[in-house]
Each structure stands twice: as C-alpha cells, then as structure tokens.
Amino acid sequence: MSQYHVFSLPKELLDTLVPRNILNQTTEPVSPAPPRPNSPPPAAQPTAGSRACNICLGATFVDVEDQRVHFRSDWHRYNVKVRLNGGDPVSETHFAQLVDGLEDSISGSASSSEGESDESDAVSALVQKTRKLARPSSPGESTVPSLPQTPLVWFHSPPSTQIGIYKAIFSTSTLPSDYLSELKELQSGGEHGRTWAMFMTAGGHFAGAIVRVKRPDGDDDDGGLTKKGKPKKPKPEIEILKHKTFHRYTTRRKQGGSQSINDNAKSKAVSAGAMLRRYGEQALRDDIRNLIQEWADEIHDCERIWIRASVSNRRIFLDYEGSIIEKGDERLRTFPFPTRRPTQAELSRCLQELTRVKVSHLTEEALRAQDEALLASLPKPKPQPTPAQPAAEKPKDKPAQPQSSPQEQQLRDKRARLLDIIKRGRLDTFKGFWEREGASLGGIDASVPDWADERGGTLLQVATQAGQEELVRYLLEDLRANPTIDVPAPRTAADADVEDSAQESDTDAPALPRTRGSRRTAYDLARTKSVRNVFRRCAAAHPDWWDWLGTEAGGARVPSVLSAEMEVGREEKKKARRKGLKDKVREREAREQEKEKDVAPTPPPPVEVSRPVKEQPKIGPRKLGGASGGVESVAGLTPEMRAKIERERRARAAEARLKALQGGGRS
C-alpha cells in the first residue's frame, strides 16, 4: 500500500477526489438533528484494522498497547459515562474543547511518570455539565441520533480508493463541504513553506519541536548527481527545524499524580521528596516558558500549534502574564489520537501520523453496505410526551446577527493577524505575510474594518498610532502608503479626549496646531518625535510623491521637512552647545581655585603635647636575686638552684656596699 503525504498528494489523485459524505448518503432522517457547533457529525467512515473502540467510534489502534492506553484515557472514560447516561459520545477534539471550558474552575491534575493522566475531577465535572446541557430546551424537540464522531475526514477516488485525513489539520472555520478545496490549497507551500509547533508534557517529561511540513514552492528536488556520479537522495517531505526535551522529578514513582495535586487533596507534605517534587514542577514550568520565549518568532509564523497536556499542565503554555500563545488562538490543536510518554521519538511518530494519509480500498457497493449497517445499528430515539405549558409572553424580537460565509471569516482572520503583526512591530513577518496575502486584502491603502476597533483608518495610520518606526518607514518608502488620507472621526467624546491627550505625550516633536473636529492625517497620530521624523525625512527625500506640507484636503499636514544636511547641522549645534557648557564649567572651576589660593590660610595655634609619665612598678624589681620577692622567687626550685641564687644575691649586695664605700671616700 503506497503512502501519501497530506501536503504532497499527486495531482491525478486530487482531481478525482470527492467528499465521502456527499458520495453515498443513502437514507436521510425525516427531521435531522442540528449539528453541534464545534464538531459537525460526519458520515460513516471506513475503519482499517481489526482493533477499534466500540464507544469512541473512529478510534483505531495499531497494537494492544495503544488500545490499553486509550481505555485509560479521559476521553474514553468520559464517553463511557455519557453513554451510560443515555448521551452521545464526542470526538477527542470536542472533548479537548470541553476541558478547556472547565480550565478556570477545576484545579486539575498532572500526569504520572508513564504519561497517564488522572483527571477524575475534570471527567466528573464534564459529566455533570453534560447532564445539564442535555436537558431539552423544549419538549417538542426531536431526538434523532447523530452519526458517530470520528477524527478523520474521508475522500473517495473512483473506483475503489479512499483516503483519510485528520480534521484537525484544517481550519476550524472551514465547513465540511469545503474540506476538499482547502486540501488543494494545502498543496502550495508559499514563499516560506508551512511550519508547525508541537509540544508534549506529562509526568515531568517535556518534548517540543518546530517542524516544516511543506517546503517552499521553489525548493523542489532538481534530481542532480553527487560528485561520485550517483543520484542525489530526495529531500524529505518533513523536516525538524528545532527540538528540545526536558525532564524533572515531579511525580512519585509507582504512585502517580503530581505533588501539587497531592497537596491540594491532602495536607501539605514536608518530606524531602515532596520538596524535591515541588521544586521540579517549578523548574519544569520555567524551562518550558523560557523555551517558548526563545522560539517566539518561529511560533508566531507557525500554521498550527499542537499541545498535549493535562488541564493543569496546559496553564504552562497559556493564560499567564506575557504568554506567547494566547488561550483563544485559532491555531491551537490537540492530538486526535492517543500518545505515549513525551519524547523526541514520540513527537516524530505523531508528526508522521498526522501528515501521513490513511488509505483504504473499498468498492462503492461495499461502502454503501457499510453505511446501511451503521445506520441500522444506531439506537432509535424514544418518543417523549409533550406536557401542556401555559402561554408565555412572546419575547421581543432581537436583531438577527448576520452570518458570515467561510470566505468572509477567512478574510477577517487574515486582517486580524495583519493588524496584530503591525502592532507588535514584526517587520520581517509583515513582509512575508504581505507578499502572500497583500493582493487579497485590498492593497496598502485599504480601509481598516470597523470591527477591528482601531483609531487609524489605514495600515499606515495603525502603525503610526502603535509607534512602530521601522514599519512606518517601510510603508512610506517601499510600499508608498498614502499619508494624506484623513483619519476617521472618533466615535465618542471620550475617544476624542484620549486622542488629544496622546498627542501631548511628546512636546518636542513638531506638530501643526489643531482644534477639535478638524482634519487629521497619519502624521497627527504619531506620539513620539522619532516616528514624526520618519515622515519629515520621507518628505525631504521624495517631495514629489505627495503634498507633504499641505494642510487642506489632499495634504499630509507635515509641518516641515528634515533632510540629511539639516540633521548634520543639528548635531553640530548640539556638539558646539555641549562644548560651550564644558568650557564654562572649566572656567568656573579655575576661578574658584584662584580664589582659594589668594586667601592665606591662618596657622593653627600650637598644641602642647604632654609626655606621659611612666608609672613605677609598685612591687619592686623582679630581677633574679632582687631584694623583694626573694622568697617567692625561689619557691619550687631545687636546693642546688636555691643555693646558686643565694650566692649571686650576696655577690650583688657586696658589690653595692663596695660602690657605696668608694663614693663616700671621694666625697
């Protein structure tokens, strides 16, 4: 069986494909149930393989291990409980959206070391919520069973070839009838190709990657030869651009569950292991957020963002201050099949599973028989009695909201993303996006729609209001955006006050005087001097493009031009002014030093220094053989040493008497 890549299908196969749900609609119910807003019911799909789940229809498994993992998943347990209560099972994508709706009200749980999650709280809360929502709003509502949900959408190529592609690859705003047209658009890689971001985390493990699923249109295999004359190997369909894995100790072995969940359920443990696990959770969260911050530019250009995480772990990626990925991002997806422990190999396997087309070969008769058997196996709805109700007052008719077509919704998404790129100041991303989508958005001077709630009416005015200097220069000089278009009038007086106060944020920037209600252009929206100087430099470099200095209709209201010579002269004046100030400071310091020299300092009065009188010892001399302390000095000595000391003392005494006699004889 040949394997096809979602983004590189053969043209012969694409031309013969038809949607599977249009091919064989055998019998339709009399009053079909309205489709769910988030997961429309598809037609019966062919299932390849012998292992499948009877509850979660459409879930197939390669081996027994995958089947066991599915039976332990929250998706399967939720469908089992709902089925027991008489409800209908949901797809994995719909289940992930239900979990996101409970993210703010459930404490959540973390994954174990084997990547298995324990979210009984989330499943129980979802079941309770489903019971409330399942109550019919009116007794006369028909309860026709919907067809089983499946993560795959199938296409048929006569006579007997079917291909299946995961629905999550397509845009959420695309209707099932438009899947085929979008599949044909996916075959084009554009100028920069198509990239995805993939993240997994569970049980202290993390794996993330930025992958290219479609090369740019011009980057095809040329079929050349190597230096040795052998044919070159063909380039791979998918390429991993960046990848990273982390692991931290966050779960207790053979027990499962993160430390934070255990702390919330019981008292806070004080053991060394608990402290290590708390530190591991914090470190893992910081590592993942730092990595996302490092990959911010690549993530911003990605077409899809795939995240596998539990309810509590999803907060690592979303809904925190300064988050790169917003909670309501249209690109967010969950993996529509069971996954294992987050590793680099598992990411590669999931990437292959998402991009590889599922192929089956069944004839049209076999497909029709399969559909009839499926419809016959569905449970028949039970008729419900209609109790009499009192007449209620008719509610006031509300104005019907206009429903936008898929093309209008797609165009609105493109404009919203373009405005977000401009306000963030991403010049390189803007260039690539404008080369691809600029023609479909109405040109560079197209008006910004009212739903965007922007003060500027054109892209140039929005960039000027946001203070993006580089983007304003690119729009004026490279794309030649019109600076003379009037700014739309503010809707309310409060908006006018805000705009007037914003113009006073930089008083050094030149501006023309303006009264409330007068005409304004893009130049008047500039808040800083640097942005206004961009208009003045462009007016000096290209004076014949627009009426830059005009103030009436058709003028850009730029007060003066700013040429290169004027900037050089201004810098020279600033240097001369700074030099003059430095010279004045030096002269003042010199005068102060001269004044200090002229004033003779008076000598200080002499200070008499008294010498300290040496105190005489009170206990007398402590020399060997001295007069005082003799008894104490010989204590503890041997008899021989005492005799020697006694002889020396007597000799000194004799010498002292002789000196005294000699002195007396002289006198």
VENRAUR-V441287 format. One line per field, one symbol per residue. ss: DSSP state (a for helix, b for strand, c for the rest). phi: phi as a letter, one per 20 degrees, with the letter a starting at -180 (. if undefined). burial: + if it has 9 or more other ideal C-beta (glycine too) atoms within 8 Angstrom, else -. Layout:
BEGIN
ss->???
phi->???
burial->???
END
This chain:
BEGIN
ss->ccccbcccccaaaaaabbbaaaaccccccccccccccccccccccccccccbcccccccbcccaaaaaaaaacaaaaaaaaaaacccccccaaaaaaaaaacccccccccbcccccbccaaaaaaaaaaaaaaacccccccccccccccccbbbbbbcccbbbbbbaaaccccccaaaaaaaaaaccccccccbbbbbbbbbccbbbbbbbbbbccccccccccbcccccbcccccccbbbbbbbbbcccbccccccbaaaaaaaccccccaaaaaaaaaaaaaaaaaaaaaaacaaaaacccbbbbbccccaaaacccccccccccccccbbccccccccccaaaaaaaaaaaabcbbbcccaaaaaaaaaaaaaaccccccccccccccccccccccccccccaaaaaaaaaaaaaaaaaaaccaaaaaaaaaaacaaaccccccccaaaccccccaaaaaaaaccaaaaaaaaaaccccccccccccccaaaaaaaaaaaccccccccccccccccccaaaacccaaaaaaaaaaaaacccccbcccccccbccccccccaaaaaaaaaaaaaaaaaaaaaaaaaaaaaaaaaaacccccccccccccccccccccccccccccccaaaacccccaaaaaaaaaaaaaaaaaaaaaaaaaaaac
phi->.fddegebfffffffdfcfffefcefcdffcffffffebffeefdfdeoedbefeefnedcebffffffffeffffffffffffenedfdfffffffffffefeddfnbdeefenedccffffffffffffffffffcfefedefeffebfdddcdcgebcccdcffffeffeefgfdfffffffffeemedndccdcccbalnebbbbdcdebfgfeedfemfdffenefffffffcbeebbbccbceccffmcmnfffffffecfffdffffffffffffffffffffffffegffffefeccecdafffffffeclcfmffdefeffefbdfebfcdgfbfffffffffffeefeccccffffffffffffffeffffefdfdffcffdfffffeffffeefgfffffffffffffffffemefffffffffedfffennfdfffffffldfeecffffffffmeffffffffeeelfeeefffgfffcfffffffffffefcffffbefbdfnefccfffefedfffffffffffffcfefcefefdefndemefaecefffffffffffffffffffffffffffffffffffefffffffdfdeffeffefeenfdefnffdmffffefnefgffffffffffffffffffffffffffff
burial->---++++-+---++--++++--++--------+--+--+-++++++----+++-+++++++----++-++--+++++++++++-+---++++++++++++-++--+-+++++--+++++-+++-+++-+++-------+---+++++++++++++++---++++++++++---+-+-+++-++--++-++--+++++++++++++++++++++++++--------------+-----+-++-+-++-+-+++---++++++++-----+----+++++-++-+++-+++-++--++-+++++-+++++++++++++++----+-+-------+++++++-++++-+++-+++-+++++++-+-+--++-+++-++------------------------------+--+++++++++++-+++-+++-++++++--++--+--+++-+---+-++++++++++++++++-+++++++---+++++-+--+----++--++--+-----+-+--+-----+++++++++--++++++++++-------+++----++++--+++--++----------------------------------------------------+-----+--++--++------++--++-++--+---------------
END
